[in-house]
């Protein structure tokens, strides 16, 4: 057990995480807590939050509740964190609301056929990301998507290309700039995909 002392001047100090609710802890005055250090796992990896100076920040449990720094944990999930000093209030903006406002999954890509690589009835396409996101924000957007939904939407794009070319088999390569994301296929009445390459550079 560690004994730590915090001075809380009414500011938003920590994010409370429990099985029932997510809320903010605000209080004034001097408070001394006996706490149990804890770990947080984000997307399968142990997460070590940092404070504003880049030092390790403590995650701990107290009375059955786990406490972690708002900014460090929120940014690990691709959220944008700010602070309104006039209201003494932290703000958190969800990535899904800010990055997906431009349209559907399929609208984020420029799809082009490569006729010089056509083999028999196979047509090869490239789907290059052409949305507004920077690389860092794209990574956050990509990681925020459910893997099964992502594959289904990519396969739907391959199926759409196939519907425009009756009797064809479609191979569609997805990329962000020169970075490979994976491939979707529409062949012989079925669709499938493999986006394992994305995990090599999107961490």
C-alpha positions, 0 to 999 in steps of 0.5 A: 500500500502507498500513502499519498496526499493530494491537494484538490482545489475544486479542479477536476482531478481524476477520472473514476472508472467503475462497472456502473458509471464514469464520473468526475471527482471534485473536492476542496481542501487537503485529503490523504488517502491510503491507496492500492496501486493498479494497472490499466490495460488499453487495447490489450497492452498495459498502459502507463499514463504520464503527467504534464511533465512526462513523469509516470502518473499513478493509477490506483484503487480506493474503496473499490474504485479505480482512479486514473489521470483524465488526459493520459487515459482519454488520449490513449483512446484517441480523445481530445482533452482540453481545460477551461480555466474560466469554468475550472473544467476539463473537456473531453471530445470523442474521436468518433464525433470529430473524425467521422463527420465527413461521411461513411467509411466508403467515402474516405477512399479513392478507388482506382482500377489497375488494368495493367495488372488484370489477370483473366477475370480478376480485376485489381483495385487500389483504395487509397485513403483520401479523407481529411485526417492526419496520420496520427488521427487516422491511426486513432480512427482506425483503432476505434473501429470494430474489426468485424465492422471494418472488414465488412465495410471493406468487403462491401466496397469490393463487392460493389466493384464486382457488381459493376464488372459482372463475372469478375473477381475483385482484389482491392488493396487498401492503403494510407499514403504508401502504408499498406492496410490490407486487402479485401476480396470479392470472388466466386460469390463470397467476400473475405479480407485480411487487414493484419498488415495494418497492425504492423504500423498502427499501434 
